[in-house]
Amino acid sequence: MPKKSAFSVLLSEVLNPFYIFQCLSVTLWIFENYILYSVAIMTISTFVIGLTLYQTLSQNKRIREMARYDCNVKRWRPDSSSTEREVSSVELVPGDLIEIPRCILPCDVVLLTGSVIVNEAMLTGESVPVIKSYFCDEIGGYREKEAEKHTLFGGTNVIMTRTSSNEPAIGLVTKTGFLTSKGGLIRGILYPKPVNFSF
């Protein structure tokens, strides 16, 4: 995510048509000897611009912190003699096999073994945990819409994993980054769709 500088945010705020109108009005009032009124309007406008600058930068920082999530996961790669290796979640790509970690998921995963209890409150607002079961190919291939009961979404919190044996629950990474469900939410915050509404 690009980090906005204070100068660029300030420039976009000052170039707002409202503040351009305020500057022209203050200039006119100064020529008409409304000095006290002009100073009051300039002071209020400067305070509002500073407050907006602070809020915009702090919101941008919070969104960046929310979007950037990194944890260690155990990954299996068939080409590397099928051994597991602990890697950073930043290195994951679609097609990787991972052990389902008991933390916030960094990517979208289809569950291949076991069952998992997840809290999807971050995405859906539901406060009740959801049970996800492993995917068996009964629907003729994996499609996310039809296999939501088997899909663990990025940004959800894994509470518990269970398998029939003592082996860990395994999943296949399907999406990473802005392509995940959480990434779609953040993309919607950063680049909202224009509202086509007219009276």
N, CA and C atoms as a LAMMPS dump frame, in Angstrom:
ITEM: TIMESTEP
0
ITEM: NUMBER OF ATOMS
597
ITEM: BOX BOUNDS ff ff ff
-5.0000000000000000e+02 5.0000000000000000e+02
-5.0000000000000000e+02 5.0000000000000000e+02
-5.0000000000000000e+02 5.0000000000000000e+02
ITEM: ATOMS id mol type element x y z
1 1 1 N 0.844 -1.188 0
2 1 2 C 0 0 0
3 1 3 C 0.877 1.234 0
4 2 1 N 0.645 2.174 -0.88
5 2 2 C 1.465 3.39 -0.903
6 2 3 C 1.196 4.25 0.327
7 3 1 N 2.266 4.762 0.908
8 3 2 C 2.138 5.622 2.085
9 3 3 C 1.99 7.064 1.616
10 4 1 N 0.916 7.714 2.048
11 4 2 C 0.69 9.099 1.65
12 4 3 C 1.54 10.016 2.516
13 5 1 N 2.209 10.967 1.867
14 5 2 C 2.993 11.938 2.625
15 5 3 C 2.08 13.034 3.152
16 6 1 N 2.542 13.685 4.226
17 6 2 C 1.749 14.769 4.823
18 6 3 C 1.559 15.904 3.824
19 7 1 N 2.589 16.157 3.003
20 7 2 C 2.494 17.256 2.03
21 7 3 C 1.423 16.976 0.975
22 8 1 N 1.366 15.734 0.472
23 8 2 C 0.372 15.416 -0.573
24 8 3 C -1.051 15.485 -0.018
25 9 1 N -1.237 15.032 1.243
26 9 2 C -2.566 15.116 1.861
27 9 3 C -2.947 16.573 2.082
28 10 1 N -1.98 17.372 2.556
29 10 2 C -2.231 18.795 2.787
30 10 3 C -2.565 19.509 1.492
31 11 1 N -1.822 19.194 0.434
32 11 2 C -2.059 19.828 -0.869
33 11 3 C -3.448 19.492 -1.4
34 12 1 N -3.843 18.207 -1.292
35 12 2 C -5.173 17.829 -1.779
36 12 3 C -6.278 18.481 -0.946
37 13 1 N -6.012 18.716 0.35
38 13 2 C -7.009 19.355 1.203
39 13 3 C -7.122 20.848 0.899
40 14 1 N -5.971 21.508 0.714
41 14 2 C -5.963 22.953 0.459
42 14 3 C -6.549 23.269 -0.909
43 15 1 N -6.352 22.357 -1.878
44 15 2 C -6.883 22.588 -3.225
45 15 3 C -8.356 22.23 -3.353
46 16 1 N -8.991 21.917 -2.236
47 16 2 C -10.431 21.687 -2.225
48 16 3 C -11.139 22.99 -2.624
49 17 1 N -12.146 22.926 -3.493
50 17 2 C -12.822 24.159 -3.938
51 17 3 C -13.352 25.027 -2.79
52 18 1 N -13.748 24.399 -1.69
53 18 2 C -14.255 25.167 -0.556
54 18 3 C -13.172 26.084 0.012
55 19 1 N -11.954 25.551 0.164
56 19 2 C -10.874 26.362 0.743
57 19 3 C -10.353 27.403 -0.241
58 20 1 N -10.419 27.105 -1.525
59 20 2 C -10.068 28.125 -2.523
60 20 3 C -11.066 29.285 -2.436
61 21 1 N -12.354 28.965 -2.274
62 21 2 C -13.376 29.986 -2.091
63 21 3 C -13.115 30.783 -0.805
64 22 1 N -12.715 30.09 0.265
65 22 2 C -12.411 30.771 1.534
66 22 3 C -11.249 31.758 1.36
67 23 1 N -10.208 31.35 0.645
68 23 2 C -9.051 32.235 0.426
69 23 3 C -9.465 33.481 -0.361
70 24 1 N -10.257 33.273 -1.408
71 24 2 C -10.71 34.417 -2.194
72 24 3 C -11.606 35.341 -1.369
73 25 1 N -12.451 34.751 -0.526
74 25 2 C -13.334 35.55 0.329
75 25 3 C -12.537 36.354 1.342
76 26 1 N -11.539 35.721 1.962
77 26 2 C -10.701 36.407 2.955
78 26 3 C -9.945 37.554 2.297
79 27 1 N -9.427 37.334 1.084
80 27 2 C -8.729 38.396 0.359
81 27 3 C -9.668 39.583 0.113
82 28 1 N -10.882 39.28 -0.303
83 28 2 C -11.871 40.33 -0.539
84 28 3 C -12.209 41.085 0.756
85 29 1 N -12.359 40.349 1.873
86 29 2 C -12.692 40.982 3.144
87 29 3 C -11.557 41.869 3.654
88 30 1 N -10.318 41.449 3.389
89 30 2 C -9.17 42.274 3.806
90 30 3 C -9.197 43.611 3.054
91 31 1 N -9.503 43.561 1.745
92 31 2 C -9.584 44.805 0.972
93 31 3 C -10.746 45.687 1.433
94 32 1 N -11.769 45.097 2.015
95 32 2 C -12.926 45.856 2.498
96 32 3 C -12.782 46.232 3.985
97 33 1 N -11.576 45.999 4.542
98 33 2 C -11.243 46.332 5.939
99 33 3 C -12.02 45.521 6.98
100 34 1 N -12.403 44.292 6.634
101 34 2 C -12.969 43.363 7.615
102 34 3 C -11.821 42.5 8.163
103 35 1 N -10.841 43.127 8.792
104 35 2 C -9.615 42.451 9.208
105 35 3 C -9.897 41.403 10.282
106 36 1 N -10.636 41.769 11.324
107 36 2 C -10.909 40.855 12.426
108 36 3 C -11.679 39.618 11.938
109 37 1 N -12.664 39.834 11.094
110 37 2 C -13.447 38.73 10.536
111 37 3 C -12.562 37.823 9.673
112 38 1 N -11.675 38.44 8.882
113 38 2 C -10.77 37.672 8.013
114 38 3 C -9.825 36.816 8.832
115 39 1 N -9.265 37.399 9.914
116 39 2 C -8.345 36.641 10.771
117 39 3 C -9.072 35.468 11.437
118 40 1 N -10.314 35.703 11.874
119 40 2 C -11.087 34.63 12.505
120 40 3 C -11.35 33.483 11.533
121 41 1 N -11.753 33.819 10.314
122 41 2 C -12.017 32.781 9.309
123 41 3 C -10.739 32.027 8.945
124 42 1 N -9.621 32.753 8.798
125 42 2 C -8.336 32.104 8.483
126 42 3 C -7.905 31.17 9.607
127 43 1 N -8.093 31.603 10.863
128 43 2 C -7.716 30.771 12.009
129 43 3 C -8.549 29.5 12.056
130 44 1 N -9.858 29.636 11.877
131 44 2 C -10.739 28.462 11.901
132 44 3 C -10.405 27.52 10.744
133 45 1 N -10.179 28.061 9.552
134 45 2 C -9.863 27.227 8.385
135 45 3 C -8.541 26.489 8.579
136 46 1 N -7.537 27.184 9.137
137 46 2 C -6.239 26.55 9.388
138 46 3 C -6.385 25.412 10.393
139 47 1 N -7.18 25.647 11.451
140 47 2 C -7.407 24.607 12.46
141 47 3 C -8.107 23.397 11.853
142 48 1 N -9.126 23.632 11.023
143 48 2 C -9.873 22.532 10.395
144 48 3 C -8.983 21.754 9.432
145 49 1 N -8.146 22.453 8.67
146 49 2 C -7.227 21.775 7.742
147 49 3 C -6.234 20.916 8.524
148 50 1 N -5.701 21.432 9.615
149 50 2 C -4.762 20.67 10.443
150 50 3 C -5.412 19.437 11.048
151 51 1 N -6.644 19.586 11.526
152 51 2 C -7.374 18.455 12.103
153 51 3 C -7.666 17.39 11.057
154 52 1 N -8.069 17.822 9.863
155 52 2 C -8.336 16.878 8.764
156 52 3 C -7.065 16.159 8.344
157 53 1 N -5.947 16.89 8.302
158 53 2 C -4.654 16.293 7.96
159 53 3 C -4.285 15.211 8.968
160 54 1 N -4.437 15.52 10.255
161 54 2 C -4.116 14.539 11.305
162 54 3 C -5.005 13.304 11.195
163 55 1 N -6.312 13.492 10.999
164 55 2 C -7.233 12.364 10.906
165 55 3 C -6.948 11.501 9.685
166 56 1 N -6.668 12.138 8.554
167 56 2 C -6.397 11.384 7.325
168 56 3 C -5.134 10.548 7.464
169 57 1 N -4.061 11.143 8.03
170 57 2 C -2.812 10.4 8.196
171 57 3 C -2.961 9.264 9.196
172 58 1 N -3.697 9.482 10.297
173 58 2 C -3.875 8.414 11.287
174 58 3 C -4.747 7.289 10.731
175 59 1 N -5.777 7.626 9.942
176 59 2 C -6.608 6.591 9.327
177 59 3 C -5.805 5.789 8.306
178 60 1 N -4.973 6.48 7.53
179 60 2 C -4.125 5.797 6.558
180 60 3 C -3.18 4.832 7.259
181 61 1 N -2.62 5.26 8.396
182 61 2 C -1.712 4.399 9.163
183 61 3 C -2.442 3.178 9.709
184 62 1 N -3.668 3.373 10.226
185 62 2 C -4.448 2.254 10.767
186 62 3 C -4.814 1.249 9.679
187 63 1 N -5.177 1.753 8.493
188 63 2 C -5.516 0.847 7.387
189 63 3 C -4.285 0.06 6.958
190 64 1 N -3.131 0.712 6.91
191 64 2 C -1.888 0.01 6.557
192 64 3 C -1.557 -1.079 7.571
193 65 1 N -1.753 -0.773 8.868
194 65 2 C -1.488 -1.77 9.911
195 65 3 C -2.476 -2.93 9.829
196 66 1 N -3.735 -2.629 9.493
197 66 2 C -4.745 -3.675 9.368
198 66 3 C -4.465 -4.556 8.149
199 67 1 N -4.002 -3.942 7.073
200 67 2 C -3.751 -4.697 5.847
201 67 3 C -2.495 -5.549 5.955
202 68 1 N -1.505 -5.043 6.653
203 68 2 C -0.221 -5.749 6.75
204 68 3 C -0.277 -6.737 7.906
205 69 1 N -0.325 -8.005 7.598
206 69 2 C -0.332 -9.037 8.628
207 69 3 C 0.667 -10.101 8.236
208 70 1 N 1.481 -10.505 9.188
209 70 2 C 2.542 -11.458 8.926
210 70 3 C 2.615 -12.44 10.087
211 71 1 N 2.653 -13.733 9.783
212 71 2 C 2.839 -14.752 10.816
213 71 3 C 3.644 -15.9 10.204
214 72 1 N 4.134 -16.774 11.039
215 72 2 C 4.876 -17.936 10.563
216 72 3 C 3.926 -19.107 10.383
217 73 1 N 4.061 -19.801 9.253
218 73 2 C 3.24 -20.982 8.968
219 73 3 C 4.147 -22.114 8.499
220 74 1 N 3.665 -23.351 8.698
221 74 2 C 4.403 -24.52 8.215
222 74 3 C 3.908 -24.859 6.824
223 75 1 N 4.843 -24.91 5.881
224 75 2 C 4.485 -25.12 4.469
225 75 3 C 5.102 -26.413 3.962
226 76 1 N 4.333 -27.145 3.13
227 76 2 C 4.839 -28.323 2.445
228 76 3 C 4.936 -28.007 0.97
229 77 1 N 6.034 -28.427 0.364
230 77 2 C 6.182 -28.297 -1.089
231 77 3 C 6.541 -29.675 -1.652
232 78 1 N 5.752 -30.202 -2.589
233 78 2 C 6.039 -31.541 -3.115
234 78 3 C 7.401 -31.643 -3.784
235 79 1 N 7.887 -30.547 -4.371
236 79 2 C 9.157 -30.599 -5.099
237 79 3 C 10.368 -30.585 -4.164
238 80 1 N 10.159 -30.337 -2.869
239 80 2 C 11.305 -30.283 -1.954
240 80 3 C 11.259 -31.475 -0.995
241 81 1 N 11.154 -32.668 -1.539
242 81 2 C 11.132 -33.942 -0.811
243 81 3 C 10.055 -33.977 0.27
244 82 1 N 8.953 -33.255 0.043
245 82 2 C 7.771 -33.269 0.907
246 82 3 C 8.054 -32.976 2.374
247 83 1 N 9.053 -32.184 2.633
248 83 2 C 9.349 -31.824 4.018
249 83 3 C 8.688 -30.503 4.349
250 84 1 N 8.289 -30.373 5.608
251 84 2 C 7.665 -29.128 6.018
252 84 3 C 8.739 -28.118 6.396
253 85 1 N 8.424 -26.868 6.187
254 85 2 C 9.362 -25.792 6.493
255 85 3 C 8.577 -24.605 7.014
256 86 1 N 9.037 -24.009 8.099
257 86 2 C 8.351 -22.84 8.634
258 86 3 C 8.8 -21.607 7.873
259 87 1 N 7.83 -20.914 7.302
260 87 2 C 8.127 -19.724 6.494
261 87 3 C 7.222 -18.585 6.929
262 88 1 N 7.566 -17.397 6.501
263 88 2 C 6.714 -16.241 6.741
264 88 3 C 5.514 -16.314 5.807
265 89 1 N 4.359 -15.848 6.278
266 89 2 C 3.148 -15.896 5.452
267 89 3 C 3.267 -15.011 4.214
268 90 1 N 4.207 -14.083 4.208
269 90 2 C 4.424 -13.22 3.038
270 90 3 C 4.911 -14.048 1.85
271 91 1 N 5.593 -15.173 2.125
272 91 2 C 6.152 -16.008 1.064
273 91 3 C 5.131 -16.966 0.449
274 92 1 N 3.941 -17.062 1.025
275 92 2 C 2.944 -18.014 0.512
276 92 3 C 2.421 -17.595 -0.851
277 93 1 N 2.175 -18.595 -1.69
278 93 2 C 1.577 -18.373 -3.006
279 93 3 C 0.454 -19.388 -3.188
280 94 1 N -0.524 -19.097 -4.048
281 94 2 C -1.584 -20.084 -4.295
282 94 3 C -0.993 -21.415 -4.754
283 95 1 N -1.491 -22.504 -4.166
284 95 2 C -0.989 -23.835 -4.476
285 95 3 C -0.127 -24.423 -3.379
286 96 1 N 0.285 -23.608 -2.404
287 96 2 C 1.074 -24.121 -1.279
288 96 3 C 0.194 -24.917 -0.332
289 97 1 N 0.742 -25.989 0.222
290 97 2 C 0.085 -26.756 1.272
291 97 3 C 0.605 -26.262 2.609
292 98 1 N -0.304 -25.903 3.514
293 98 2 C 0.122 -25.393 4.817
294 98 3 C -0.62 -26.11 5.938
295 99 1 N 0.04 -26.136 7.102
296 99 2 C -0.642 -26.57 8.316
297 99 3 C -1.468 -25.391 8.802
298 100 1 N -2.743 -25.624 9.117
299 100 2 C -3.621 -24.537 9.533
300 100 3 C -3.153 -24.021 10.896
301 101 1 N -2.687 -22.762 10.96
302 101 2 C -2.198 -22.229 12.242
303 101 3 C -3.351 -21.751 13.119
304 102 1 N -3.152 -21.79 14.427
305 102 2 C -4.166 -21.265 15.353
306 102 3 C -3.892 -19.793 15.579
307 103 1 N -4.256 -19 14.604
308 103 2 C -4.076 -17.548 14.665
309 103 3 C -4.97 -16.943 13.583
310 104 1 N -4.784 -15.678 13.293
311 104 2 C -5.53 -15.047 12.202
312 104 3 C -4.929 -15.531 10.884
313 105 1 N -5.778 -16.02 9.996
314 105 2 C -5.286 -16.573 8.726
315 105 3 C -4.775 -15.466 7.812
316 106 1 N -3.589 -15.651 7.225
317 106 2 C -3.042 -14.629 6.333
318 106 3 C -3.499 -14.772 4.884
319 107 1 N -4.24 -15.849 4.557
320 107 2 C -4.623 -16.101 3.169
321 107 3 C -5.921 -16.908 3.147
322 108 1 N -6.523 -17.036 1.968
323 108 2 C -7.687 -17.902 1.808
324 108 3 C -7.192 -19.324 1.58
325 109 1 N -7.823 -20.285 2.27
326 109 2 C -7.356 -21.675 2.249
327 109 3 C -8.554 -22.593 2.095
328 110 1 N -8.412 -23.65 1.273
329 110 2 C -9.422 -24.708 1.233
330 110 3 C -8.897 -25.834 2.115
331 111 1 N -9.737 -26.299 3.03
332 111 2 C -9.34 -27.302 4.01
333 111 3 C -9.332 -28.683 3.362
334 112 1 N -8.204 -29.405 3.49
335 112 2 C -8.059 -30.718 2.872
336 112 3 C -8.187 -31.855 3.872
337 113 1 N -7.78 -31.627 5.141
338 113 2 C -7.918 -32.661 6.167
339 113 3 C -8.434 -32.029 7.449
340 114 1 N -9.222 -32.806 8.192
341 114 2 C -9.69 -32.367 9.496
342 114 3 C -10.842 -31.377 9.428
343 115 1 N -11.133 -30.807 10.589
344 115 2 C -12.151 -29.763 10.685
345 115 3 C -11.594 -28.635 11.536
346 116 1 N -12.128 -27.447 11.312
347 116 2 C -11.597 -26.246 11.956
348 116 3 C -12.751 -25.402 12.461
349 117 1 N -12.593 -24.825 13.641
350 117 2 C -13.565 -23.867 14.164
351 117 3 C -12.958 -22.485 14.019
352 118 1 N -13.653 -21.595 13.301
353 118 2 C -13.126 -20.248 13.034
354 118 3 C -14.119 -19.186 13.484
355 119 1 N -13.584 -18.039 13.815
356 119 2 C -14.389 -16.866 14.141
357 119 3 C -14.325 -15.94 12.936
358 120 1 N -15.44 -15.768 12.243
359 120 2 C -15.48 -14.945 11.028
360 120 3 C -16.046 -13.553 11.297
361 121 1 N -15.992 -13.113 12.554
362 121 2 C -16.593 -11.826 12.921
363 121 3 C -15.969 -10.669 12.158
364 122 1 N -14.693 -10.763 11.835
365 122 2 C -14.015 -9.663 11.133
366 122 3 C -14.596 -9.447 9.737
367 123 1 N -15.071 -10.537 9.12
368 123 2 C -15.593 -10.43 7.753
369 123 3 C -17.115 -10.309 7.714
370 124 1 N -17.799 -11.078 8.56
371 124 2 C -19.256 -11.151 8.463
372 124 3 C -19.977 -10.439 9.594
373 125 1 N -19.289 -10.205 10.715
374 125 2 C -19.94 -9.606 11.873
375 125 3 C -20.617 -10.639 12.761
376 126 1 N -20.611 -11.906 12.35
377 126 2 C -21.198 -12.98 13.157
378 126 3 C -20.323 -13.242 14.374
379 127 1 N -20.933 -13.254 15.551
380 127 2 C -20.158 -13.49 16.769
381 127 3 C -20.057 -14.966 17.11
382 128 1 N -20.845 -15.811 16.436
383 128 2 C -20.825 -17.249 16.705
384 128 3 C -19.765 -17.917 15.832
385 129 1 N -18.854 -18.709 16.437
386 129 2 C -17.847 -19.412 15.629
387 129 3 C -18.486 -20.395 14.647
388 130 1 N -17.794 -20.645 13.547
389 130 2 C -18.304 -21.496 12.467
390 130 3 C -17.393 -22.713 12.334
391 131 1 N -18.001 -23.878 12.096
392 131 2 C -17.224 -25.105 11.894
393 131 3 C -17.035 -25.308 10.387
394 132 1 N -15.79 -25.514 9.989
395 132 2 C -15.463 -25.797 8.59
396 132 3 C -14.941 -27.231 8.5
397 133 1 N -15.428 -27.97 7.513
398 133 2 C -14.999 -29.353 7.333
399 133 3 C -14.106 -29.465 6.1
400 134 1 N -13.434 -30.603 5.985
401 134 2 C -12.5 -30.777 4.862
402 134 3 C -13.264 -30.95 3.552
403 135 1 N -12.6 -30.596 2.474
404 135 2 C -13.201 -30.6 1.144
405 135 3 C -13.034 -31.971 0.504
406 136 1 N -14.158 -32.552 0.076
407 136 2 C -14.088 -33.769 -0.737
408 136 3 C -14.764 -33.456 -2.065
409 137 1 N -14.187 -33.898 -3.135
410 137 2 C -14.599 -33.481 -4.478
411 137 3 C -15.896 -34.163 -4.905
412 138 1 N -17.022 -33.684 -4.334
413 138 2 C -18.324 -34.225 -4.717
414 138 3 C -19.04 -33.299 -5.7
415 139 1 N -18.557 -32.072 -5.813
416 139 2 C -19.265 -31.1 -6.657
417 139 3 C -18.557 -30.87 -7.989
418 140 1 N -17.592 -31.74 -8.298
419 140 2 C -16.911 -31.638 -9.588
420 140 3 C -15.907 -30.516 -9.65
421 141 1 N -14.957 -30.485 -8.716
422 141 2 C -13.926 -29.44 -8.688
423 141 3 C -14.258 -28.367 -7.674
424 142 1 N -13.238 -27.656 -7.254
425 142 2 C -13.409 -26.635 -6.222
426 142 3 C -13.891 -25.325 -6.826
427 143 1 N -15.008 -24.839 -6.317
428 143 2 C -15.508 -23.508 -6.645
429 143 3 C -15.87 -22.848 -5.327
430 144 1 N -15.318 -21.668 -5.098
431 144 2 C -15.437 -21.025 -3.791
432 144 3 C -16.884 -20.81 -3.366
433 145 1 N -17.746 -20.411 -4.265
434 145 2 C -19.149 -20.135 -3.923
435 145 3 C -19.854 -21.376 -3.402
436 146 1 N -19.598 -22.538 -4.038
437 146 2 C -20.258 -23.776 -3.636
438 146 3 C -19.562 -24.448 -2.459
439 147 1 N -18.327 -24.072 -2.172
440 147 2 C -17.544 -24.755 -1.14
441 147 3 C -17.201 -23.834 0.033
442 148 1 N -18.126 -22.947 0.42
443 148 2 C -17.845 -22.028 1.534
444 148 3 C -17.682 -22.766 2.858
445 149 1 N -18.306 -23.943 2.989
446 149 2 C -18.182 -24.727 4.225
447 149 3 C -16.801 -25.348 4.371
448 150 1 N -16.033 -25.329 3.299
449 150 2 C -14.701 -25.928 3.317
450 150 3 C -13.596 -24.883 3.148
451 151 1 N -13.977 -23.616 3.009
452 151 2 C -13.013 -22.547 2.745
453 151 3 C -12.774 -21.714 4
454 152 1 N -11.504 -21.522 4.343
455 152 2 C -11.115 -20.643 5.44
456 152 3 C -10.665 -19.329 4.818
457 153 1 N -11.27 -18.239 5.23
458 153 2 C -11.008 -16.946 4.597
459 153 3 C -9.935 -16.177 5.354
460 154 1 N -9.111 -15.459 4.61
461 154 2 C -8.081 -14.625 5.204
462 154 3 C -8.69 -13.572 6.11
463 155 1 N -8.073 -13.363 7.276
464 155 2 C -8.58 -12.39 8.233
465 155 3 C -9.445 -13.006 9.313
466 156 1 N -9.853 -14.269 9.122
467 156 2 C -10.641 -14.937 10.164
468 156 3 C -9.702 -15.575 11.179
469 157 1 N -10.197 -15.725 12.393
470 157 2 C -9.372 -16.237 13.494
471 157 3 C -9.653 -17.72 13.702
472 158 1 N -8.614 -18.555 13.6
473 158 2 C -8.75 -19.992 13.823
474 158 3 C -8.728 -20.246 15.324
475 159 1 N -9.825 -20.802 15.85
476 159 2 C -9.929 -21.065 17.286
477 159 3 C -9.418 -22.457 17.623
478 160 1 N -9.803 -23.452 16.806
479 160 2 C -9.425 -24.825 17.112
480 160 3 C -9.37 -25.647 15.835
481 161 1 N -8.424 -26.592 15.783
482 161 2 C -8.332 -27.528 14.664
483 161 3 C -8.474 -28.941 15.206
484 162 1 N -9.156 -29.82 14.423
485 162 2 C -9.346 -31.21 14.839
486 162 3 C -9.134 -32.128 13.646
487 163 1 N -8.511 -33.261 13.895
488 163 2 C -8.373 -34.305 12.879
489 163 3 C -8.7 -35.639 13.517
490 164 1 N -8.944 -36.645 12.679
491 164 2 C -9.269 -37.971 13.209
492 164 3 C -8.075 -38.588 13.92
493 165 1 N -6.879 -38.311 13.411
494 165 2 C -5.655 -38.768 14.08
495 165 3 C -4.99 -37.557 14.721
496 166 1 N -3.783 -37.724 15.174
497 166 2 C -3.061 -36.608 15.8
498 166 3 C -2.328 -35.732 14.787
499 167 1 N -2.553 -35.982 13.507
500 167 2 C -1.885 -35.184 12.478
501 167 3 C -2.52 -33.8 12.394
502 168 1 N -1.755 -32.797 11.942
503 168 2 C -2.304 -31.439 11.851
504 168 3 C -3.293 -31.299 10.696
505 169 1 N -4.172 -30.304 10.803
506 169 2 C -5.103 -29.992 9.714
507 169 3 C -4.325 -29.311 8.593
508 170 1 N -4.544 -29.783 7.372
509 170 2 C -3.803 -29.285 6.209
510 170 3 C -4.767 -28.548 5.281
511 171 1 N -4.276 -27.457 4.688
512 171 2 C -5.072 -26.701 3.734
513 171 3 C -4.263 -26.29 2.523
514 172 1 N -4.961 -25.993 1.447
515 172 2 C -4.333 -25.55 0.203
516 172 3 C -4.609 -24.065 0.026
517 173 1 N -3.556 -23.271 -0.126
518 173 2 C -3.693 -21.825 -0.298
519 173 3 C -4.335 -21.551 -1.651
520 174 1 N -5.425 -20.771 -1.647
521 174 2 C -6.102 -20.434 -2.906
522 174 3 C -5.905 -18.981 -3.307
523 175 1 N -5.829 -18.08 -2.307
524 175 2 C -5.67 -16.656 -2.626
525 175 3 C -4.777 -16.004 -1.576
526 176 1 N -4.042 -14.984 -2.005
527 176 2 C -3.197 -14.219 -1.098
528 176 3 C -3.359 -12.726 -1.379
529 177 1 N -2.898 -11.906 -0.44
530 177 2 C -2.867 -10.46 -0.646
531 177 3 C -4.235 -9.838 -0.809
532 178 1 N -4.354 -8.92 -1.77
533 178 2 C -5.6 -8.193 -1.994
534 178 3 C -6.676 -9.06 -2.649
535 179 1 N -6.349 -10.284 -3.064
536 179 2 C -7.338 -11.163 -3.682
537 179 3 C -8.15 -11.924 -2.644
538 180 1 N -7.704 -11.912 -1.368
539 180 2 C -8.436 -12.599 -0.312
540 180 3 C -9.684 -11.81 0.059
541 181 1 N -10.509 -12.404 0.917
542 181 2 C -11.722 -11.715 1.372
543 181 3 C -11.38 -10.464 2.161
544 182 1 N -10.39 -10.573 3.049
545 182 2 C -9.95 -9.409 3.825
546 182 3 C -9.343 -8.364 2.901
547 183 1 N -8.561 -8.813 1.924
548 183 2 C -7.965 -7.893 0.957
549 183 3 C -9.01 -7.144 0.159
550 184 1 N -10.128 -7.834 -0.156
551 184 2 C -11.214 -7.18 -0.873
552 184 3 C -11.86 -6.076 -0.047
553 185 1 N -11.993 -6.317 1.272
554 185 2 C -12.533 -5.279 2.151
555 185 3 C -11.623 -4.055 2.188
556 186 1 N -10.325 -4.298 2.322
557 186 2 C -9.371 -3.187 2.394
558 186 3 C -9.31 -2.449 1.061
559 187 1 N -9.395 -3.196 -0.039
560 187 2 C -9.406 -2.564 -1.361
561 187 3 C -10.637 -1.681 -1.516
562 188 1 N -11.784 -2.139 -0.959
563 188 2 C -13.004 -1.333 -1.003
564 188 3 C -12.893 -0.056 -0.18
565 189 1 N -12.131 -0.111 0.924
566 189 2 C -11.908 1.086 1.75
567 189 3 C -10.995 2.066 1.023
568 190 1 N -9.93 1.542 0.42
569 190 2 C -8.958 2.414 -0.251
570 190 3 C -9.5 2.996 -1.551
571 191 1 N -10.192 2.176 -2.315
572 191 2 C -10.683 2.608 -3.619
573 191 3 C -12.182 2.326 -3.715
574 192 1 N -13.014 3.114 -3.033
575 192 2 C -14.46 2.85 -3.046
576 192 3 C -15.051 3.053 -4.435
577 193 1 N -16.085 2.276 -4.723
578 193 2 C -16.761 2.409 -6.013
579 193 3 C -17.549 3.703 -6.019
580 194 1 N -17.552 4.412 -7.131
581 194 2 C -18.33 5.671 -7.191
582 194 3 C -19.819 5.397 -7.042
583 195 1 N -20.485 6.276 -6.324
584 195 2 C -21.916 6.127 -6.093
585 195 3 C -22.659 6.79 -7.253
586 196 1 N -23.351 5.997 -8.036
587 196 2 C -24.137 6.53 -9.167
588 196 3 C -25.558 6.798 -8.691
589 197 1 N -25.72 7.937 -8.055
590 197 2 C -27.02 8.287 -7.514
591 197 3 C -27.373 9.687 -8
592 198 1 N -28.573 9.834 -8.494
593 198 2 C -29.003 11.143 -8.931
594 198 3 C -30.438 11.36 -8.492
595 199 1 N -30.778 12.596 -8.171
596 199 2 C -32.144 12.924 -7.76
597 199 3 C -33.047 12.977 -8.984
